[in-house]
């Protein structure tokens, strides 16, 4: 399973957040900068585990919109077995390092 680590500190506004997410998640350029379009494009991603670092920074910058963005990740992880989402307090270890990653599952 492919790992993608996202940093909430880099999502300083809606435009910046969508630009960053498109780049890091490899979403198509035509993905709209709104949660419906984001959800649709995210639904096409398979075999991935997304880790969110610094969700507090994301929530500080985007407020309620940031909560909704995290909910999109959460709902995708609940609807597909090959898509996982974790909020973590440190960068996850690579599988080669053999360390376990402590993560907090977020349940809205």
N, C-alpha and C positions, 0 to 999 in steps of 0.2 A: 504494500500500500504506500502510495506517495505521500510525503509529509509536506505541508505548506505552513509556514510560520508567518503570522500576520502581527504587526506591531500597531496597537491602537494609538500610539503617540504620533504616528504619521498620518492619521485621519483627522485633520484639523478643521475640516468643514465638509459639507456634502460633496462638493466638486472634487476636492482633494481625496476624499474617501473613495469615491467611485473610480477615480483615475488609478489610485493605488490598488484597489481590489481587482480591477480589470487586468492590470499588469501582473500582479502576483498570482492570481488565479488562472491566468491565461484565458480570460473571457473575450469573446469577439468584440471588435471595435464598435459594432453596431448596437451593443447592449446599451439601453437607455440609462440615464442617470436617475433612476427611481427604483423603489423597492420591488415593484411588480416585475419590471424588466430584469432586475438583479436576481430575483427568485427564479424566474424562468431560465436564465442562463446558468445559474448555479445548479438547477435541476439536471443539466446536461453533463455535469462533471461526475466522473465515476472513479472508484478505487483511490480515494484520497482521505487523508486525515488532516483537518485544518485545526491549527493551534492558534489561539488568540492570546497574545501577550499584551499587557497593559490595557485591559478593557476599561479601566477607570478613566484613562486619558480620552478614550473614544467617547465615553459617556459624558465627560466634562465638556468636550468640544461639540458634540451633537445632541446632547440631552435626550429627549424622548425619541427622537429619530434614531439615535444610537441604540437605544433599547430595541426598537423595531428591527434594526439591522441585525442585531444579535439574535433576535427571534427568528429571522429568516434562516440563519445558519442552523439554529436549534431545530426548527421544523424540518429542514432538509435532512438533518441527521436522524430524525425520528421516522422519516418516510422512506429512507433508503438504507439498505444494509451496507452498501459500499461507500458511504459517505459518513465520516465521523467528525465531530466538532468538540473541541475541549478548550476551556479557558484555563490557562496555566499561569503560574507566577514565575516561571523561569523558562529559558529556551529548552525544548525537549532534546534529550540525548538521542544520538543516532543509534540505530539498532546494533551497529558494530561495536559501540561502546558497552553495550550490555547493561546499562543502567535503566532502572524503571523510572518512568515519568509520573510524577504526582500531578493529577489534574482534578479540577472541580467540574463536575457536570452541572450545567446550568439548566434549571427547570423553572420557566417563567410562571 
